[in-house]
Amino acid sequence: MRTLIYSMSVSLDGFTAGPGGEIDWAAPDEELMRFHNLQAREVGAHLCGRGLYEDMLPWETAEQTRSDPRELEFARIWKAIPKVVFSTTLEKVEGNARLARDDVAGEVARLREQPGQDVVSVGGAGFAATLVKLDLIDEYRLFVNPVVLAAAPLTSRPLPRSAPSNWSRRGRSAPASTSATAASSRRC
């Protein structure tokens, strides 16, 4: 059975976005980008909501807009990953993606049983919150950045003080880096 993993960048105070929704503070440095590329190679499918899907669309044409070899490598990996986009407002999706409108738990159950690489990644804080409520995430991979975003909007909620019942401390640790470090703590 495939493992559902939610990887996310968080601030020291547990937020996933800044006061205006910005995520530029979480841009990976060279070392962390290499690590993300290694992790992305393990992904057999990716689940996300509309917001992250739209944020990630530029990777579909990265060869036209980017020149960094690590970013181009990520783009090649990302484009090959089958994606399921949950949205009630999108009419269509592009690239290696398909649209899902409802029954998140049923879709996850079907993906877990399908053949393919063992990891199904989850992206987007709002969508992931739905999966957390349904107790569907098997493993959390946190990349803690040395910034404090205490003035973040309510839509960027801090991580819960207590871990979900399926909190995992398995998995790889990210490389020690000045921009981010993986954490397995209950509260950042």
N, C-alpha and C positions, 0 to 999 in steps of 0.2 A: 504494500500500500504506500502511496506517495505521501510525503511529508509537506505540510503547509507551513511556510516560513515567512514571517513578517520582518523585513529589514527596514530600519529607519534611522535617520539622523535626528538627534535630539540635542537641545542645548543643556547646559549644566542644570538648569532649573526645570528640565523635562518638557520643553515645548518643541514642536516640530516646525513652526514657522514664526517669523517675526511679527511685530505689531501690524504691519501692512500686508501680511501674508507672504513676505519675501523669504526665500530659502537660499539666497546667495551666500550666507554665512556658512552653509554646509557644503560648499563646493569642495570636492576632494582634491588633495594635493597629489603629486605624482605617485607616491607610494600607495596611498589609499585607492587611487584609480586602478593601479595594477591589481590590488586586492579585489576590488569590485569586479574587474574583468574575470578574475579566477572564479569568483562566486557565480557570476552570470553564466559561465560555461556549464554549471551544474543544473541550471534551471530547465525544466522540461515544459513548463507552462507558466504564464503570469496572469494573475487576476488583478483588476483595478477598476476604479470608478471613472467617471467622466473627467474629473479634474486632472488626475495624474495622466490619463490617456492623452489629454490635450497638451499637458506639459511635456510629455515624451515624444510627441509627433515630430519635433525637429530632428530627432535621431534617425527618422526614416530617410532624410535627405542630407545627413551629416557630411557625406563625401563632397557635397557642393558648398558647404559653409565652414567646415573645420579642417584643420591641417595637422593637429597633434596626433601622432601615431596611436597613442593609447585611447584617445577619444574615437578615432576611426575604428580601432579594434572593438571597442564597446559597441559602436553603431552596428558593426557586422554581426556581433553576437546577439544584440537586442533585436535586430530585424528578423533573425531566424527563429526567435522564441515565439511559439503560438500564444496569443493573448486572448483573454475573455474580458470584455469591457462591459461593466454593469452600468446601464443608464436608461432612464425613462425619457430623456430629452433628445438624445442623439438619434438621428435617422439612419446613419451609416457610419462605419468605421473603415479605416484604411490599413494597408499593410497586412501583416500576418495576424489579423485580429478578427474576432467575431463579436457581435453584439448580443448581450443577454439582458433581459428586462426584469426578471423576477426569479423567485425560488433560488436564492443564494445557496442555501443549505443543500438543495438537490443538485445544483451545478457543481458544488465542491465535492459532493459524494461521487458524482460521475467522474470527475477529474481524478480523484484519488484512485479509482479502480482502473483507469486507462493505462495501457502500457506506455513506457517512455521513461525519461530520466526521473529519478526519485523525488526531485524537489519541485514543488509548485510555489512560486513566490507570490507575495501579496504586496500591493503598493497603494499608497494614498491613505492618509490618516482617517479621513471620513469613512471610506469604504472598509478599512481595517477595523474601525470601531464596530461596524456591523458584524464582522466575523468574530471579534472578541466577545460581543454580547451572545453570539450563538455558540461560543466555546469551541470554535473550529480551528484555531491556530495552534500548531504543535510546537513551534519554536520561535523565539524572538531574538533578533540580532540588532542590538543597539549600537549606534556609532555616536558617541558622546563628544560634542564639540565644545571647546573652551570659550563659550559665550554665554551670557545671561540675557534672556529675552522676557523678563518679568512683565513687560507691558504688552505682551502678545494678546491678540483678540480672543474672545471666548471660543471661536471656532478652532483655535489651535490650543486645545486643552492639554494640561500637563498629564504625564503618565499617571496611572492610578497608584495610590500608596501601597496597595496590596496587590500581589501578582495574581493573575488568573489561575484557576486550578490546574491548567496544563502548562504552566511556566516551565521552560526548559533551560538548563544550563549547559546543554550539549552544544556541539558545533565548534567551529573555528573562532579564534579570537582575531580581531583585526590587528594589523601591525601597529606597534606603538608609533605615534606620529604626533607632530605638533598641531595638526588640524583636527584629528579625531582619534578616538580610541574606542574599541568595542567594550561594552559593559554588560555584566550579567546581574546588575543590582535591581532591587525591586523599585527603587525610586532614585531618579537622577537628580 
